[in-house]
Amino acid sequence: MKSVNNVAAEFNISPARLKRVLKNMLQLELVSDKVSSTDLIKIIDKIGVSGGIEYPVPSNVYDALVEQYKHQEQLEPIKAVAKQYQVNYHSLIEFIDDGLGGVKKALVAGYLQYNVFKGLGKPEVYKTNATRLMNKYFINLASKTRHQTAFLQLNGKKAMLSLLEEVKDKHSARGHIIGFGLNDDSKLTAIVAYTKKDPIIFMPDLQEMTGMEDLRLGHPVDTNKSPVQFIIKFADLRDKAGKKSDSSSKDKIAALNVLLYCLGNHGYSIRPWLTDGELCYIVTTNSFDLNLHNEHTQPDNLKYVNQNRLSLFNDISAQKMVEYLKDHVVSNALIKISNMDKEVIYVRSNLVALRVFVDRDSAKDIEKSALANGTTASGMVNEIIQIFKVALKTNNYQNIFQVIVKMGKLLEKEKKADENRSSQENKKANA
């Protein structure tokens, strides 16, 4: 067995520093399955007394120290990761505490890890999981975006950019703007998710996808007209496989570009939200006509115009476009191809206004519940009406009222039970 002095020298630290490392090992219990606390306490007690540096270190303790020493190379300080991704350090710490549920949950999830050579302070980030951690951070930040557009650097000049707009980096790698947030210099910056690469990043140097100049939000939605609403999921923006034989991801991205390009001069709004860790967007507009002549390549067009259109819109067919719209619409709407022109798609809202007064708390609850369930307030109320439509037609209000009261009491009971379970789990996690 090697002596305390030899082991300390091997790690290029003093015996006193080795004592601190062994105390960390004891307190953190990172290798408790390999090293007994008794062995550690014996060595700790010997260091510092006469002849203590010659005390033999058991092989299992030595092996655990070697393992932890090598493990340091796999870790990166949280501050260094924040700097690498250009995010505010305190904002990242706040996300770990609130967004991930605290350090203990981040440790269990594999984002962070302690190391006996690093001390008892903040744990550090697993390098292999840094991208996964930061993707979660950026998705959380994007969900809080309150700007539909922002004036940012584009091709070296200031220009207005929109949520969900497709852009390029300086190496021409494509991605979408999923949100806007303040970087480590407190500057509003686009949050970009690459289409075929995993990282989500702050991208200060954006390059424009030529042909999308008309995407900008020109005017707001007319709230006096019935809405048409679509849900766009974050997963629809990704094509990590990038296989030529599988065109479904490419079609979804092309269809989104077509939709946003069409609505650019029509008026629409985009609102992000996060539910169960999934980032989605509600796109709200009014009834409109989608004319694919504006997005398809045409024989009379200049070559570069057709190249841009093909790159952005992939010459998506009217049938695939209709399928995409029907898959993503969440309000009651008619979507069909025109009988007169097979490249024109009609999108008509089937909603009518019904003036209803509710108390403020109920209005907030409806809005919150709709977002949590991936729909809109109008959509959710419509679904509830559909459930009770039979009873409404028979004018059997008294019976339906009793059913709702019973359902409410049952749900309230389940809610309290869930809160009690959650409280118990949190107590165990923080114990």
N, C-alpha and C positions, 0 to 999 in steps of 0.2 A: 504493500500500500504506500501511496505517496504521502509526504508530510504536508501540513498546512502551508508551510513556507514554499514548497515546491509547486503545489497546486496554485497558490496565489501568483507565483512567478510565471507559471504557464499561461495564465489569463492576463498577465501584465497589470496586475493590481496588487495593492499592499495587503498584508494579512488583516489589517483593520477593515479594509474595504471588503475582503472576502467574508469577514464576520457579518457585515451589513447584508451581503448577498445571501448568506445562509439564513439570516433572520427573515429576509424577504421570502425565501423558499418556505420557511416555516409558516409565515403568516398568510401567504397567498395559496398555499396548499396545491400548487400546480403539479407537483410530482409526488403527491401523498401516496399514490399506489405503488411507488418504487422506493421511496425513502421514508423511514419511520421518524416521527417527531423526536423520539428518544435519541437516535443517532445524531440528529441535527443539534439538539440541545447540548449534548456532550461536547461536540466540537465547538459550538458557540461559547460555552463556559470555559473551555481551555484556552481559547485565543485571548491574548492579553495578559495571561498569567505567566509566570516564569517557566520557560521551556515549552510554552504552548505552541509555538510555531513548528515544533518537531512532532506534534501530535499526529498520528496517522489518520488519514481520511479514508473511510470505508469505500470500497470500489463502487458500490451502488450510488453513494453520494457523489463521487467523482464523475461517474457516467451521467448522472442527472445534470451536473454542472456543465459538462461538455455539451450535452443536448441543448440546454438553455442558451449557452454561449453561441452555438451555431444558429439557434432559432432567431437570434437578434437580427440576422440578415434578412429574415422574412418580414420584418416589421418596419413601419414608417411612422414617425410622429404625426399626430393629427394636424399640427401646425404646418408641417411640410406638405401634407396632402392638400390642405386648404390652399396653400400658396401655389401648388402645382395646378390646381383647378381654378385659380383666381377667385376663390370665394372667401368671404369674411370668416375668420376663425371662430368668432363668437357665435355667428349664425350657424355654423356647422355643429358646434357644441350644443347649441340650443336644439337643433334638429335631433341630435343623438339622445338628448334628455327627454324631449317631448315627442318627436316624430317616431323614434324607434322604441320609446318606452323606457329609456334609461340605459346606463352602462351595462347592467347585468343582462338585459335582454340582447344588447348588441354583442356581448361576449358569447351568449348562447347561440346567436345567429351566425357567429363566425366572422363578424366584421372587425372586432377588436380582440386583442389578447394582451395579457400581462406577461412580463418577463422578469425573472429574478434579478437580472443585471440592470434592469431599467428602473427599478424602485417601485414604490407603492402609489405613486401619483396616478395621472391619467394613463390608461392602457393605450397601446398603439394600434395602428391599422395594419391588418394583414395585407401585404402588397398585392397578393393574388385576388383579394376581395375589395380592393380600393375602388375599382370601377363600379362594382355592384353597389357599394355604399354610396358613392357619389351619384349614381343614376337615381337611387332612391331620394337623395337630397334634392336633386334638380327636379324630379317629378313632383315632389312635395312643394318646391318653390314655384314651379310652373302652375300648379293648381291654385295658387294664391294670386295669380296675375289679374290685375284689374285694368290693364291697358289692352285694347284690341289692336292698337297700332302704336308705333313709336318711331320718332325720327332718330335714325342711327346711321353710322358710317356704312355706305354701300358702294362698292367699287371706288373707294377712296373719297366719296362725296356724301353729304348728308341727304338722306332720302327717307320717305315714310315706308315702314315695313309692317306687315300684318301677321297676326296669329295664323298658324298653319301654312304660311307661305313656304314654298320650297325654295331653298337657297343652296349655294355652294361655298366651300371653303377655298382657300388660296390654292389648294391642290386639285380643285374641281370635284372633290368628293361631295355628294349631295346629301341633304338633310332637310328637316322641317323645323320652323320656329315653333316651339311648343309653349313658349312663354317669355316673359321679360322679367328681369330681376336685377338687383344691385350687386355688382361685383365687389372685389376687395378694395377697389378705389371709390366705392359708392357711386359708380356710374351705371345708369340704366343700360343693360346689355341683353342681347338676344340669347335665349336658351335654345340650343339646337340639338336635336336628336338625329344622328346619322341614319340614313336609310339602310345601308348595308354593313355598318360597323356598330359595335356595341356602345361605345361611350356617348354620354350626353354631356355637353360642355357649354360654358359661356363662349360665344363666338363673336369677338369684337370686330374682326375683319371679314365682313360678309361680302360675297360675290353674288350678283343677281342671276337668276335663271332667265335668260333672254326670252321675252315673249309674255312674261307675267306682269308687265307694267300696269295693266288695267285691273289688277287684283285689288288695289287699294280701296278701302271702304269710303265710298263717295258720300253717302248720306244714310241716316239711320232708318231702321225698320219703321213702317207706318203702323203705329199701335192701334189705329182706328180700323184697320183691316184685319181679317182673320189670318192667323199665322200658319206657317208651315215650318216644322222643326225636325232637324236631323241630329242624330247622335253619332259623333265620330270618335272612335276609340283609338287610344295611343298605338295599339297593336297594328292598326291599319296603316300606320306611317312607316312600318319597318319591313324590310325585305332582306334579312340577314343571310338567308340561303342564297339568294341571287341566282337561282338556277334558271337557265333559259327555257327548260322544258316545263317549268312551273310558273305560269304567267299570272296567277291569281293575285299575288302581292303587287306586281307591276300594274295590273288592271285597277286595283284599289287606289293606288297612288295617282294614276292617271285620271281616274274618275273623280277623285277629290279635287285635283287641279282643274278639271273641267267645271265642276260645280262652283268652286270659288271664283274662277275666271268669269263664269256666266253671271254670278251674283255681284261681281265687282262694281258694275254700273247700275245694279238693281236695288241695292241696300240690304244689308244683313248685319247680324250681330253674332259674336262668338263668346261663349262663356265657358271657361274650364271648371271642372270639379273633380274631386278625388273621392272615390268610394271603395273601401276594402283594398286599398293600395293601387287601384286601377285609375289611370288618368283618362278622362273623357272630355268631350267638348259638345255643348249644345249650340248648334247653328240655327238661328232663327231668321226667317225671311217671310215674305208674302208670296202669294201665287205668282208663278212666273213661267215663261217659255224658255226652254233650253235649246238653242240652235247650234247643232254640231257642225254646221258649215263654217262656223267661226273657229273651230278647233281642229277640224280635219285637214289633212294636206289636200291641196287642190292643184290640178295641172297648170293653171294659169298663174299660180303664185311664183314668186322668186324662190330660188333654190334654198337660200338661207331661212326664209320664212317657213317653208315646209320642214326643214331640218329642226327648227325650233319647236314647231307644232308636234312633230313626231316625238321629240325628246320629252316634251311636257305631257302630251295627251295620248300618245301611243296609238293614234287613230282608233280609239275605242269605239266599238259599234254601239248603235242606239239601243240594241237589245241588252247589252252588258251594262250600259249606263242606266237603263230602267231598272235592271236587277239590283244595281248598287243603290239607287235611290230608294227602292222599296225595302231593301235590307236595312237601311239606316234611318228611314223616316219614323218618327215616334208620335206624330200627330196624325189625325184622320185626314188623308189626302188622296186625291185621284192622280195617278201617275200613268201616263200612256203615250204611245207614239202617235203622232198626227197621221190621219188617213190621207191627208193631202201631200205631206212632205215627210218621208221616212227618216229624215235627219233632224226633225223637230220633235221635242218631247214636251208635253203639257204637264205642268205640276200645279194642281188646283187644291186649295184648302177646302175641306168639307166642314170646317168648324163654323159655328154661328155664335154670336155673342148672347150670353144669358146674364143679365145683371143680377148679381147676388151680393148681399152684404154679409160679411163675417167679421168677427172680432179680430183685433190685431194679432193676438197670440195664435189663433187658429190659422190665420193667413201665413204667419211665419212657420208654423208647424207643417202646413201643407207644402210650402216651398222647400223646407228642409228635408222632409220625407221624400218628396219627388226627386231631389238631387241624389239622396242616398240610394234610391232605387233605380237610378239611371233613366229617369223620365222627366217630364215637365209637370208643372202644376196643372195645366190644362189637360195634359195626357192622363195624369193620375186621377183627376176628378172624373174624366170621361170613362176610365176603366171601372171606377166605383159605380158610376151610373149604369154601366153595362151589366154589372153583377146584380143590381137590384131592379133592372128594367122590367122584369116580369111582374114584380110586386107593384111597381109604379103604375103599370098599365091597368092593374086591377084596382087601383086606388086604395089598396090595403095598407095604408100608411101606419096604422096602429101596430100591425104585426111586424112590419119591417123595422119600426122604431124599437120594438122589444128585442128583436134579433141584434140590432146594432148595440143596444145597451149591454146585452149579455156578452157580445163579442168584445166590447170595450173593457168590461170587468175581467174577462179571461186574459186579454192582452196585458192589462195592468198587472195582473198577478204574475204572468210570465216575465214581465219586465223587472219586477221586484226580485224575483228568483234569480234572474240573470245578473242583476246588480250585486246581489249577495254573493253569488259564485265568483264574480269578477273581483269583488272586494277581498274575498278569501285568497284568491290566486295572487293578488298584488301583495298581500301580507306575507305569503309564503316566499314570493320572489324577492321581497325586500328584507326577509329575515336574515 
